[in-house]
């Protein structure tokens, strides 16, 4: 190539074009600012009601012209809870967003361009239309453009088409952004950059319709129901209180109920639980782009996955060879090779365009087409190294390159002053060029019977999805001799794109966990079936893209239901159709992949999973989760954490709402049946309880470890909400029991005085935490000591209550009296009664609803 003949753009022209067209990068349209993330924390109905309650509390005190700061404690505490919850949510969401942005900025490719007649290395984001880019083997193509000149150019377009084999390109052909040069070299002129490229257009389409977030919908629905129930109770209590007390006291009573009815710790606990799960997943190389994806991931029951680069390594390797009329596995060979077998691997090493180079991190790697890399490595396994041969005994004199028409490649070499031709290619083509065969070092004529035997072996390899190449050679005795005639056949090498080692056990775990794995690939059906067999992906057959087009949705779904798990020769639109079909039938679907061809389906999946190392930028942007190690098994670990998230969220909803229902019912009972000049429980008491129970204990409950058999359970059904019938019964029955026990204790101790009764009731609620946790742990067959943070939180909350009761003047602020021995007798006795009846009720509920989810 004559690079010196091209001037390229001037730096002034390039800067002008960069200003006109913008950076050569995929741009995210939906990017949340820090302020927007912060403001989003205040849009929850729970937060809105709490803010309203605090404002009312402040106005009540202000209208009463109260100047004592102590009277404003209710308002201050409410605001503190609201802003602590908001800041916790902001911190986690902002941290997650920044982590994703940092990942997207990692490893920005660089490119060599010709500007002002000079080759320059620049950041690929600075490339503009009109730039002339120098492409060499291993280079990432930085933009869309047209080839000006090419020498043996092979481009790997697997990130765009899903095919692992490189495609030959010549002058005038189009090349596309984010594909890469497997072999050869070229000059290209950039035509489109950034969002105008083929990849950019796909990325633009990905930023339109978002898949509904089931988890957010459920939390929002719970919030709305709590808000409506709270409003009704507040109105009723206000009306009753108005006739029983004065206007301001009834307003304060209503505020008390608002605080008691709404679990203001719910948003903070949900956020923290998701953040903890996200942190665990990050340590296991799974980066969540949205925290709420953690819970959705635990509900996945179908994984649709591409083959190339996801289930396989996108690297070919020789697994078997045929030589000396014997089919042999590479694993069976050891020791020194015989003469003919050594020649087989020597031809594969020398008749080979691969070379040693470096990747973008400067690490050494083999550059070239995957099948040639496989041949090189098979030879190196026996100590036959191309560079060593070329340095010591072999000189390559000429090369007859491979082409799709010739289906073969030859090199003419000089070894020990003798010239030879080494040839490799399609077996049937090589055999047609051969007149002789070498067996055990002896050369003899190649007859038709032996040809048929070799072709049968080739067919056998092909039926097992192995790509086969034939190898031959001859000595060139004179200059006029045609190099590719009357060759000596030496054997076959068969190779396959191997599956990742971790895929098979991961798919087996997924199967035990009730998760279907469906392979959707652009590769041929025979190869797809072979890979499926190796990774234990059982399928009753294979459906190709053209066959799929002939099926209506009903027939297609019936095929999947009957056990079809492999789809081959598909397009991205086929992937979307299968994905949508599974979603329409109530499945929660995850889509994994690393190429642009996966991006649309990844975006529309309930959980889109991209590969962090091999994945393209557009796929990472489309994904909900990024596998930083490209390890398929990481998905199973993430699903385990996702299931744990859901169970833990349900645990603390059970805990929080049961306690809050009990508090609401208790306040209602006190309002209707206890005639005192002021409410028994004041807002400060309810706020104090919420800080201890809704805060420390609930947050600790959200950190519970996974259940031992969690991956032997089926996924949660899509129509099974967070608060199901089982949880409703538990919350209502156990909450009612708790309120009755507390109210009964009050009636028995009312004679001790109002301040003593207040201390008794609040302390009993704190001790009742142990009752609720014990019952919850009983249901899930866990020990209360399985979570050390939970035990510590329970002890801390109890000690803090003791401090409030026994420390002056804190007890005066809370209107408490020091508890007497008789008071402790009633507290402990009432708590034990509550524990016994709670376990009995819970046992019956579990018997009626035995399922974990």
Beta strands, then each sheet from edge to edge (+ up, - down):
strand 1: 110-115
strand 2: 118-123
strand 3: 132-136
strand 4: 144-156
strand 5: 167-169
strand 6: 174-175
strand 7: 180-192
strand 8: 286-288
strand 9: 302-305
strand 10: 312-323
strand 11: 326-329
strand 12: 355-358
strand 13: 364-367
strand 14: 394-400
strand 15: 408-415
strand 16: 418-425
strand 17: 434-439
strand 18: 442-445
strand 19: 467-476
strand 20: 487-499
strand 21: 516-520
strand 22: 542-544
strand 23: 566-568
strand 24: 589-593
strand 25: 607-611
strand 26: 625-627
sheet 1: 2+ 1- 3+ 7- 4+ 5-
sheet 2: 2+ 1- 3+ 7- 4+ 6-
sheet 3: 8+ 26- 25- 24- 9- 21- 23- 22-
sheet 4: 11+ 10- 20+ 17+ 18-
sheet 5: 11+ 10- 20+ 19- 16+ 15- 14+
sheet 6: 12+ 13-
end
